[in-house]
Amino acid sequence: MDFYVETLFPEQVDSFLRASITGRALTRGIISLECLNIRDFAVNDYGKVDDTMYGGGTGMLMQCGPVYDCWKSVVDNRGGKAPYTVYVSPKGSVLTQAKARELASRDSLLIICGHYEGIDSRVIDEICDEEISIGDYVLTGGEIAAVTIIDCVSRMIPGVLPSEDAYMNESHMSGTLEGRQFTKPSEWHGRKVPDVLMSGDQAAIDEYNRISALVETWQKRPDMLERLEISEADWEKMLAMQKAL
């Protein structure tokens, strides 16, 4: 999959994604990344890409021209084929695992990072397929949001992780959080690993993990639980497990 990022700070995006799992995927050619500096497309000699806002207001707004020309350079290099284009913005729909899976099915993704007070709405309307937010808060710029989206999407591209199981069993994939997890030693500070997880009975372990995921979601993200249909029998198991914690 090809990723493109329009930004005023390409080194911030590139340095993060060149490390760890995404870095290995880039080295192996499973994904590609091109960070484009919007200032390279400024219409002046000193890299100015923003101006004051019509109607007043504090701060500066990024202009249409440099953002559009930066995007157009990618389109031209792709033989006229536009990548799926996202503007990261607090106005966008909040990123979910389902949205990440949808984006992972595309062959290319271009993310535009705003700065200052954002970007002139006209260029957003002209070139963006959608706006995405990573949460209901405001960041200084879109770079952190861009690397979050790329990291999240990359994990579901074949070959980036060792197997599909590496992400299919994670939080949010089935509408719940992951259940409680443990490693050695079997007892720490008087707290013991549940016996069932050391029993070798895979069916019992799977059932424990299923109910544990429901309990974790119930305790920590009850808003997610409201979207699930839970049987009376499962509620009884959840209550029993909660009491045992």
Buried (B, 14 or more C-beta within 10 A) or exposed (E): BBBBBBBBBBEBBBEBBEEEBBBEBBEEEBBEBBBBBBBEBBEEEEEEBBEEBEEEEEEBBBBBBBBBBBBEBBBEEBEEEBBBBBBBBBEBEEBEBEBBBEBBEEEBBBBBBBBBBBBBEEBBEEBBEEBBBBEEEEBEBBBBBBBBBBBBBBBBBEEBBEEEEEBEEEBBBBBBBBBBEEEEEEEEEEEEBBEBBEEEEEEEBEEBBBBBBBBBBBEEBEEBBEEEEEEEEBEEBBEEBEEEE
